[in-house]
């Protein structure tokens, strides 16, 4: 695949962006957007990346909001707070977070679009109709996008209430579902509020000045494969602006190359001296070297296949990250983005 | 450490149905396939139903086509390596779009009803594109597999987290949906008193409202969809009831698959709670890639290692003074690597103790293997962890 050409094509398709805007639209300037969507396979550390960037945005004086979708409850443990609600609440260090639940989003949607409050209440109170909304596909997606665009528009004291809205999408499938919504509903929905709403979502999602989709992945075969596939789909089928690619948990080994040249002689000595413990330790180090080399291979593969600014994050030694650790990741990540910009 | 050694082995030997649930990205499909192979190795005829296997694993299972047909997995490659598989292993992939069509075709009372539903635009938009339909399809495939006399064990790999609960709820949701007359609401026929009654009870306002929100065209198509759907209700009801019974049968069990990573564990725990609150037992939890094998016995989870001071060690080991300082750096690094690995193992053990489901639940720790698993031999390598001798 000729990546250069396809990227150029993607860029043109974004809508004839004048060259002067190109630097402004630089994905490296991620924190200058309004709506930042993050996706990636489960378990790749998406929530950590989102929390880290939000912390860094807040440290730089912005007002970030983290939106967690549906059933995921990762932010409360990262920030060490209680259960998050549908209303944004402060979670510390200038960051707000909320849980976007289906029920709340549906209620908002109804209240907004059914001008007669009594009727809206009646629809919501109707068990059968509720079941219908739960079972019918796309309703959840519509309600979710409706809430996200409301958050984007929300103003306080003449300024947007949130400078930046981080959305932690739970899986690649979920992201594509939101992006596909307009297409799926195309030809189904005639003129009316729903049509206008869907058009509004498309405008917001496809406005590169406002919205960007970033990818989070791991330097392992399967997640990397999935990420490359997702990237290809995004390029060919979607107009959403692509943000950065975050490669998380890159293993590091704090032994310098010169020292490593003595690994073989050291093992020979350990064997000659019958030092089992040392032999074992050298063996483990070799395994870790292999793990690292393999991860580096995946990083190169991702960099080769994906034309997006890459942020490389080292594997953290501690399994439970403190808020300071997370904030430090944010600082490193944004510094790397800025380096791409220069 | 491992509380109920051998539970998973017994499940593989005795159960008719194992449902693997867990967060995404933890290797659920791999573990499902490895469990299938293990049961086949113990003489059973197994079907592994997967959702979306990674390409290489799909190839290993012979699932190269895009269809959702059941394929027999050739175990010849294992036989060559001296591993005997007396049972049989089958695999099938769940292709939502096609499966949904097949499901509709099966429950449709006649060809006309089938064409109507398959050509409906609301239906077309639904099938395959949107995640929720996975739950219904998974339910349907389950029903089909359980009724197939060829298999004596079905291992059902589910989509990540939330959807796994939806699979449990899908039969119920569907039945409630049919019984609650929601469908009838949207059905223009029968022209008898029913619709008139509904209009009279005020649903007219709601229907009008939907028309207003979505446009008349959309509403018409929804109505047509529900009308077609209404015709299928008997077929659906029967299947839903049987699927529900299978999921809750004493010869069925759920296996949670997770990593030892705290965020995955949190998701897995929430999922396990949801499943248990629906009255379904979870008898085994598999923690995949949970630890680094550090001991002589790769099955042992070593959580601390004796540290020999690098300085003392180098005195003993290294004679060449000119390179001593570089080698000392190396030794310090090596010690750090091993100590960090042991500490990570200790944390894995500690975080997974939260996963205390019941006394009968076995917690299975699977080591981090060097390679991603991409063939049957790779799956077979997991055998010692999955089936520990009690």
Interface residues (C-beta under 8 A of the other chain):
Chain A: X41 X42 X43 X44 X45 X47 X48 X70 X71 X72 X73 X74 X77 X113 X114 X119 X122 X123 X126 X127 X128 X129 X131 X132 X134 X135 X137 X138 X140 X141 X170 X171 X173 X174 X177 X180 X184 X185 X187 X188 X189 X190 X191 X192 X193 X194 X195 X220 X221 X222 X223 X225 X226 X253 X254 X255 X256 X258 X259 X260 X262 X263 X265 X266 X269 X270 X273 X275 X277 X278 X280 X281 X282 X284 X285 X287 X288 X290 X291 X317 X319 X320
Chain B: X23 X24 X25 X26 X54 X55 X121 X122 X125 X126 X129 X130 X131 X132 X133 X160 X161 X162 X173 X174 X176 X177 X180 X181 X182 X185 X202 X205 X206 X209 X212 X213 X214 X215 X216 X217 X218 X221 X259 X261 X262 X263 X264 X266 X267 X270 X292 X294 X306 X308 X313 X316 X317 X318 X323 X326 X327 X329 X330 X331 X333 X334 X335 X336 X337 X338 X340 X341 X343 X344 X347 X348 X351 X370 X372
